[in-house]
Amino acid sequence: MARPLWVDNIIKKTFPQRFLAARLTRVPGLGRLMERWLFEGDELIVLPRERTIRVDQAVADLDQTVLPSQVVEHFINEANYHFLMHTCICREAEGCRDYPIELGCLFLGEAALGINPRLGRRVTKEEALDHARKCREAGLVHLIGRGKLDTVRFNVGPGEKLLTICNCCPCCCLWKILPLVSGAISEKVHRMPGVRVWVNENCTGCGQCASDTCFVSAITMDGSRAMIGEACRACGRCVSVCRESAITLSFEAQHPVQDSIARLAPLVNIK
């Protein structure tokens, strides 16, 4: 049975308190219970913004036309069921003014048919592809994979029949909680395989990239130079905001799209 709308209304009202809930995942015992209830079986990949990517010429046989969006398009084309949310609950809850609230999540798989129809609608494959394109053009970042939070939110299942495609902004994203959650939960959200991000010799230490740009707070200033830590999920936003072209994002794997698909495909049956 689909969750009633009042459940989503409660989520929206309590959404700003998600950082407090994130800290609770570090409490022994309680954290393990929260992980099992809300995050068990999760595997999510952050896909970089395509306009930020430099192909590393050191990898001789890397396909020069590789685009992270091909991962999303693969699963949309493979899926038999596509469900599009009317709004993004994160941006709606935060009253986002910088990114379109109406560009909501896309869910693939049979379990999506159980989502309350007042929250969204079933769409065609072509409509789903067009929606994903609009999200990229709006500057949103795809996060794709299996997320138990969605099966709990919508009271649908099984989890292996629901693939989530979130379209995230840096200001309102649920996953801004990553620096605060337990390591067991944090490690469920990955950068795209084979992607590297680093600060190059152009850095002047202006600090722009470290100011409300990274959604996981992975960038810090070390004197007059930016430093990118291991928490980086390679979304590419820091590359976009740097006025000095001092941050580089590149593929250093031969088959990043295929590797991403191979990692996600066994987790969810979207037929």
Secondary structure, DSSP 8 states (H G I E B T S, - for coil): ----HHHHHHHHHHGGGHHHHHHHTTSTTHHHHHHHHHTTT-EEEE---GGGEEE-TTSTT--TT--THHHHHHHHHH-S-EEEESS-HHHHHHT-SSS-TT---EEESGGGGGS-TTSEEE--HHHHHHHHHHHHHTT-EEEEEE-HHHHHHHT---GGG-EEEEEE-TTT-GGGGTTTS-HHHHTTEEE-TTEEEEE-TT-----GGGTTT-TT--EEEETTEEEE-TT-----HHHHH-TT--EEEEE-SS-HHHHHHHHHGGG----
